Amino acid sequence: MSGHKPIPFFDLPAILAPHHDELSVAWQAMLVRGDFVGGTELERFETEFAEYCETSHCVGVANGTDALQLILAASGVGPGDAVIVPANTFIATAEAVCAVGAVPQFVDVLPDTLLIDPAAVVAAVRPATVAIIAVHLFGQVADMDRLSEIARRHGLLLIEDAAQAHGARFAGIRAGALGAAGAFSFYPSKNLGALGDGGAVVSKHADLVARVRTLANHGRSEGDRFRHGMRGRNSRLDSLQAAILAIRLRHLDTENYRRQELAAKYRAELSAHTPIVAVHPKAEAVYHLFVVQVDNRRRVMNALCEANIGWGLHYPIPCHRQPAFVEFNEPLPVAEAAANQILSLPMFPSLKVDDVSTVSEVVRSAV
Ligand SMILES: *Cc1c(COP(=O)(O)O)cnc(C)c1O
């Protein structure tokens, strides 16, 4: 296995390299114009990203965690409320709930997709429960048919954490346009990434989006910048990042398609040898991550390291087992078992098909 160049887990410079000229032009134009906060670049990106998500409104915010927090705050979620969150997610989903003074209720995930288990959601509903956050982890989409039905039946708000799912679909509908509102992150390694932090809220509900916009802009009243009708905060998407994102957005579908091709290659190479995290039959995944489940993970990781191949773990400690959340520590067996087996393999649009074969060969010989 020594005859190949190192294969990184993720290679941002390689992804950006074909776009250097376009990005430089945008950068230079911003320097000349000088509107670094707000302005036409931001408005244009918000319009284009809402269109991309096939929904009506978008507000750029500072990061994905803020996007979730602002949706919750704008929906009136606060102290005394509980919000259902899958145990298998990035910690930010739960942090956003805590940031508005509410309590996360961690629930288990499905053994095949490792996404939120609708039956566990039903079992978790209490009088204090006001919302569900469906996390579309790995670029997949949670079972939004069943979650929508559960939310309707129990009068709960259904929010999407689409931080890993830009462009994914469920029953033909884009992630972010399936629930009451969708939160996106533009952290550099996401499928749509800025050159720094960034995030967005999308929704078809004009009133909800208007409240998010006001809260994210110091609670400032529409039409009178000296009047603050709500106690807000500052959470903005920089105009420079918006300009960069507008360029990268034009390449997103091509890049997602490339990820799907690479995923198909991994599947062909590995499915007979080790379980691969499943995609719901109605979902069209965009493979933010490609995740396999292996019993002897230490051995596989060592073999990859020896072959100069990168790997990742998403996530080795479920949220309810994190020291930060000790008081929520009830057993959630599916999430806990999966945490010991999941392994993320190299996945990014400029990865070569031959690299997928090389990685797969190493995984096959180690499992
Ligand atoms: C990245 C991520 C977030 C948080 O986004 P930031 O922009 O880093 O705040 C939230 N949820 C999930 C699932 C993520 O992957």
PDBQT file of the ligand as one rigid body, heavy atoms in Angstrom, charges set to zero:
ROOT
HETATM    1  C1  LIG A 401     -21.213  22.359  12.028  1.00  0.00    +0.000 C 
HETATM    2  C2  LIG A 401     -22.451  21.964  12.737  1.00  0.00    +0.000 A 
HETATM    3  C3  LIG A 401     -23.165  22.853  13.557  1.00  0.00    +0.000 A 
HETATM    4  C4  LIG A 401     -22.638  24.181  14.001  1.00  0.00    +0.000 C 
HETATM    5  O1  LIG A 401     -22.200  25.032  13.053  1.00  0.00    +0.000 OA
HETATM    6  P1  LIG A 401     -21.148  26.196  13.396  1.00  0.00    +0.000 P 
HETATM    7  O2  LIG A 401     -21.194  27.027  12.176  1.00  0.00    +0.000 OA
HETATM    8  O3  LIG A 401     -19.831  25.548  13.636  1.00  0.00    +0.000 OA
HETATM    9  O4  LIG A 401     -21.653  26.910  14.612  1.00  0.00    +0.000 OA
HETATM   10  C5  LIG A 401     -24.385  22.447  14.067  1.00  0.00    +0.000 A 
HETATM   11  N1  LIG A 401     -24.863  21.215  13.826  1.00  0.00    +0.000 NA
HETATM   12  C6  LIG A 401     -24.199  20.320  13.079  1.00  0.00    +0.000 A 
HETATM   13  C7  LIG A 401     -24.807  18.992  12.825  1.00  0.00    +0.000 C 
HETATM   14  C8  LIG A 401     -22.963  20.657  12.526  1.00  0.00    +0.000 A 
HETATM   15  O5  LIG A 401     -22.304  19.750  11.781  1.00  0.00    +0.000 OA
ENDROOT
TORSDOF 0
